[in-house]
Amino acid sequence: MAPSVDAALIQPVEARPSPDSIKYLENVPIIDLAPLQLPQNSSKEEAMTSIAKQVHTAFKDWGFFIVVNHGLSPDLWSNLKVAIAGFSALPHEEKKKVARDIRNPWGYNDHDHTKNTMDWVEVYDNMAAMEELEVPENMEPDCKETKIIRNMWPEKPEDYKKICQDFAQGCLKLSYQLMELISLSLGLPSDRLHPYFEEGMTYIRTNHYAPCSDPELALGKGPHKDPSAFTLLTTDEVCGLEAYRRSDGQWLRIKPIPDSYIIVAGDVLQVCINKCVQVL
């Protein structure tokens, strides 16, 4: 029988999922940030040191960890979930009004690819802390001309923009706290990584995964590494995130934990770590 999904969506045989044989990761690295919500005092400093050691172990062993009691209001994520659902339910023609194109990478896209295979996902990208950004006109090394790229916001839901911006501000606050823990985990001063991100860019990507007609052939997102410094990831009650265990080559599903964020180390963080260690 011919597959019921487009050929561009069919994963290589070695990457295809096995919905009937999902294995879950036991002993997931969970880090409790509750002690960091206390006023600044000696106990908080001790807590930072203790938690930094947990961060070091989690990144070394798995490249990710889950934070709970992170201090962010649950409303930030619950509101965003409602907004995502509202936008995803719009007719395709309506969503295409804010589609990204060759000149502007921000907005809606339903043709995302991972390693040359199309993902079974609809994404919506926007810059979290700014509305526009000046960038070179092209990728040529001697390019002197620039262009402005801007966020694209849908007309519906009407509060989509504000909800995304509120969520972004909360995540930025948590990100800087995590950055301090990462610095401490390397034996560096807590603010050692800050200069590398003073002009950095943070963006929000919302992913909508519709039910797949042939889930043994396609993936929401194929196997990949994140090119960012690190990713703050949260999900609804249906989490499809899997972590790769090098010791036996298995992909293991992460069980969703309510009101938590998954922190994934990215390639940029690895570069920053190497740079900091060299100049320490």
C-alpha positions in Angstrom: 0.0 0.0 0.0 1.3 3.4 -0.9 2.2 5.7 2.1 -0.4 8.3 3.0 2.1 11.1 3.5 4.0 13.1 1.0 7.3 11.6 0.0 9.2 14.7 1.2 8.0 13.8 4.8 9.1 10.2 4.8 12.1 9.8 7.2 15.1 7.6 6.3 14.6 4.0 7.5 17.1 4.4 10.4 15.3 7.5 11.7 11.7 6.3 11.5 9.7 6.2 14.7 8.3 3.1 16.3 5.0 4.3 18.0 4.3 0.8 19.4 7.7 0.4 21.1 8.3 3.7 22.9 10.9 3.6 25.7 11.0 6.2 28.4 14.0 7.7 30.0 14.2 6.8 33.7 16.0 9.0 36.3 15.4 12.1 34.2 17.7 14.9 35.4 15.4 17.3 37.3 16.7 20.4 39.0 14.7 22.3 41.6 15.2 26.0 41.4 13.1 26.8 44.5 16.1 27.9 46.6 16.9 30.6 44.1 13.5 32.3 44.6 14.7 33.4 48.1 16.0 36.9 48.8 19.7 37.4 48.2 21.6 36.0 51.2 24.3 33.5 52.1 21.9 30.6 51.9 21.0 31.6 48.3 24.7 31.7 47.4 25.2 28.2 48.8 22.1 27.1 46.8 23.6 28.5 43.6 26.8 26.5 44.2 24.9 23.3 44.9 22.6 23.7 41.9 25.5 24.5 39.6 27.0 21.1 40.4 23.8 19.5 39.4 23.8 21.5 36.1 27.4 20.3 35.4 26.5 16.7 35.9 23.3 16.9 33.8 24.9 18.6 30.9 27.9 16.3 31.0 25.8 13.1 31.1 22.8 14.1 29.0 23.1 17.6 27.5 19.8 18.6 29.0 17.9 18.9 32.3 14.4 19.8 33.5 13.8 22.7 35.9 10.9 22.9 38.3 10.0 25.7 40.7 11.6 28.1 38.3 9.6 31.1 39.4 7.7 31.8 36.2 4.0 32.2 36.4 2.1 29.2 35.0 -0.2 31.7 33.2 2.6 32.5 30.8 2.6 29.0 29.2 -1.2 28.4 29.6 -2.0 31.6 27.8 0.5 30.8 25.1 -1.0 27.4 24.6 -4.4 28.9 24.0 -3.0 31.4 21.6 -1.1 28.7 19.6 -4.3 26.6 19.4 -6.3 29.6 18.2 -3.8 30.4 15.4 -3.3 26.8 14.4 -7.1 26.4 13.9 -7.2 29.2 11.4 -7.7 28.4 7.7 -4.4 27.8 5.9 -4.9 30.8 3.7 -5.2 33.0 6.8 -2.0 31.6 8.2 -0.1 32.2 5.0 -0.7 35.9 5.3 2.1 35.9 7.9 4.3 33.3 6.2 8.1 33.8 6.2 9.9 34.2 2.9 13.3 34.4 1.4 13.8 38.0 2.8 12.2 37.6 6.2 12.9 34.5 8.3 10.2 35.3 10.9 6.6 34.2 10.7 4.7 31.1 9.8 6.1 28.1 8.0 4.7 24.6 7.2 7.7 23.4 5.2 10.4 23.1 7.9 13.2 20.7 7.2 15.6 18.8 9.3 18.5 17.2 7.5 16.8 17.5 4.1 13.6 15.8 5.3 10.4 17.8 5.8 9.1 17.9 9.3 5.4 17.1 10.2 5.0 20.4 12.0 3.7 24.0 11.6 6.1 26.5 13.2 5.8 30.2 14.0 8.9 32.2 14.7 9.4 35.7 16.1 12.1 37.7 17.8 11.5 37.7 21.5 13.1 40.9 22.8 12.9 43.2 19.7 10.5 44.0 16.9 13.1 44.5 14.1 16.7 43.8 13.3 19.2 45.2 10.9 21.2 42.6 9.1 23.5 42.4 6.0 21.6 42.3 2.7 23.3 39.0 1.8 25.8 36.5 3.1 28.8 37.8 1.1 31.8 38.6 3.4 32.2 42.1 1.9 28.5 43.0 1.8 28.1 46.7 2.9 24.3 47.0 2.4 21.8 46.1 5.1 18.1 45.3 5.3 15.6 45.4 8.1 13.7 42.2 9.1 10.6 42.5 11.3 8.4 40.3 13.3 5.2 39.3 11.6 2.1 39.1 13.8 -1.3 37.5 12.9 -4.5 39.5 13.2 -6.0 36.6 15.0 -5.9 35.7 17.8 -5.9 39.5 18.7 -3.7 39.1 21.8 -1.2 36.7 20.1 1.5 39.4 20.1 1.2 40.4 23.7 1.0 36.8 24.9 4.2 36.0 23.0 6.0 39.0 24.3 5.0 38.3 28.0 6.2 34.7 27.6 9.5 35.9 26.1 10.2 38.3 28.9 9.7 35.6 31.5 11.9 33.2 29.6 14.6 35.8 29.3 14.7 36.3 33.0 15.0 32.5 33.6 17.7 32.3 30.8 20.0 34.7 32.6 19.6 32.9 35.8 20.5 29.7 34.1 23.5 31.3 32.4 24.8 32.2 35.8 24.4 28.6 37.0 26.2 27.3 33.8 29.1 29.7 34.5 29.4 28.5 38.1 29.2 24.9 37.0 32.4 25.5 35.0 34.2 27.1 38.0 33.8 30.6 36.5 32.3 33.8 38.0 28.5 33.8 37.7 28.6 36.7 35.2 31.4 35.3 33.0 29.1 34.4 30.1 27.1 37.6 30.1 29.3 39.7 27.8 28.9 37.1 25.0 25.1 37.6 25.0 24.7 41.3 25.5 23.9 41.7 21.8 22.5 38.2 21.3 19.2 37.4 19.9 16.5 35.4 21.5 13.6 34.0 19.5 10.4 32.1 20.2 9.3 29.2 18.1 5.9 27.7 18.6 5.3 24.2 17.1 2.0 22.7 16.3 1.9 19.0 15.5 -1.3 17.9 13.9 -2.3 14.2 14.1 -0.2 12.3 11.5 -1.9 10.0 9.0 1.1 7.6 9.0 3.1 8.1 12.2 5.5 5.3 11.4 7.0 7.2 8.5 7.1 10.9 9.6 8.5 12.9 12.5 7.4 16.2 14.0 11.1 17.1 14.1 13.9 14.9 13.0 17.0 14.1 15.0 19.1 17.3 15.4 21.2 19.4 17.7 20.2 23.0 18.6 22.5 25.7 17.1 21.6 28.2 19.9 23.3 28.7 23.2 20.6 26.8 24.9 16.9 26.1 24.4 14.1 26.5 27.0 11.5 24.0 25.9 8.0 23.4 27.3 5.2 21.2 26.1 1.7 20.3 26.7 0.7 17.0 28.2 1.6 15.1 25.0 5.4 15.3 24.8 7.2 13.7 21.9 10.7 14.8 22.9 13.3 12.1 22.9 16.9 12.1 24.1 19.7 10.0 22.5 21.6 7.6 24.7 25.1 7.2 23.3 25.9 4.1 25.3 23.4 1.9 23.4 22.2 4.1 20.6 18.6 4.3 21.9 16.2 7.2 21.7 14.3 7.6 24.9 11.0 9.5 25.4 10.9 12.3 28.1 7.7 12.1 30.2 6.0 15.6 30.4 6.2 17.2 33.8 3.5 19.9 34.5 4.9 23.5 34.9 8.4 22.6 34.0 11.0 23.7 31.4 13.4 21.5 29.6 16.9 23.1 29.2 18.8 21.8 26.2 22.5 22.8 25.7 23.2 24.1 22.2 26.3 24.4 19.9 26.9 28.1 20.7 27.1 27.3 24.4 29.8 24.7 23.7 31.8 27.3 21.8 31.4 29.9 24.7 32.5 27.3 27.2 35.6 26.5 25.3 36.4 30.2 24.9 35.9 31.0 28.6 38.1 28.1 29.7 40.9 29.2 27.3 41.0 32.8 28.7 40.3 32.0 32.3 
